[in-house]
Amino acid sequence: MTRIGGPISLTDPVRFSDDPPRVCDVVIIGGGIAGVMTGLYLTRAGLRVFLCEKGRIAAEQSSRNWGWVRQQGRDPAELPIMIRSLRLWERLDQGLGAHVGLVRGGVTYLAEDEATMARYQDWLAIARDHGLDTRLVDRAELDAVLPNASGWIGGLTTPSDARAEPWTAVPAIAAMAHAEGLGIAENCAARTVEVANGAVTGVHHGTRADPGRPGVIGGQGMVRAVWRECRNAPAAACGAGDSGRDGPTAADFEGAADSNSPFAAKDGNYTLAPKSNMMLVPTPCAI
């Protein structure tokens, strides 16, 4: 199958170059999947929204992730959100088709030992409570669909889980949101955020073409900035790993992961993420 799209980088032409407004209701800083989706739905809610992206839409992690729209393995508090999210992705796919690349091919977690299989068995109760089609997979079933050189003894699978194609989905959704009224400017970095009495009152922005003449988006106390405020956030640690695309290979499953090397088949290709965890404190210096 021929894949639509490809890696996104700063060498790509600018697609969105709206002039920042003087006043709006919401400023979104960052044009990844979270920023673009937020802009789409806030625009549909009738707000005046502008999105500032310092580079290109989805040029960073939002075009390099696995693309999974996954219910399996979630905390029970997350599951209702993910079930609804999957429905929303299906609606987007109906409108944008191949650009979203949504495939309900399932997600499978592979087990190397009985202790892991026991944890998967425990999660089945959560899946049943939420009406999911999750089930256990034994070794014979695994051996029938993939080379089992690692000796996986079984797994947990949710056939209704899906994946989208990050390379094309996020830019396509951004284009749809733009057509519906979302203002977007690439090459437009947010420099500083003005805060008064606990409320965002303005966002200073600039472009690479003219960095010496920053502008300000204001809102007389009404403007809000959707961003990750690191200065005042409590220190938190999270795991980080490496991911990248590999070449074509044959497989009869859409997505799978064990404890060492998660991967997902995408149109005959794998996304690989060797396990190489580190601790990352989400501060401006670390990011």
WOPEJO-V509394 format. One record per backbone hydrogen bond with DSSP energy under -1.0 kcal/mol. CO is the residue of the C=O (numbers start at 1). NH is the residue of the N-H. Records with the same first field share a line. If there is no record, write none. Layout:
# WOPEJO-V509394
CO=NH  NH
This chain:
# WOPEJO-V509394
9=12
16=186
22=218
25=224
26=50
27=226
28=52
31=58
32=36
33=37
34=38
35=39
36=40
37=41
38=42
39=43
40=44
41=45
42=47
43=46
48=25  26
49=183
50=28
51=185
52=30
53=188
55=187
56=59
60=63
61=64
67=164
69=162
71=74
75=78  79
78=82
79=83
80=84
81=85
82=86
83=87
84=88
85=89
86=90
87=91
88=92
89=93
90=94
91=95
92=96
93=97
96=99
97=100  101
100=165
103=105  163
107=158
108=257
109=156
111=153
113=117
114=118
115=119
116=120
117=121
118=122
119=123
120=124
123=127
124=128
125=129
126=130
127=132
128=131
135=157
137=155
138=142
139=143
140=144
142=145  146
145=252
148=151
154=111
155=137
156=109
157=135
158=107  161
161=106
162=69
163=103
165=168  169
168=172
169=173
170=174
171=175
172=176
173=177
174=178
175=179
176=180
177=182
178=181
183=51
184=18
185=53
189=206
192=204
194=201  202
196=199
199=196
201=219
202=194
203=217
204=191
205=215
206=189
210=213
215=205
217=203
218=24
219=222
224=27
226=29
228=230
238=280
244=272
254=265
255=108
256=263
257=110
260=275
262=273
263=256
264=271
266=269
268=249
269=266
270=246
272=244
280=238
281=283
283=287
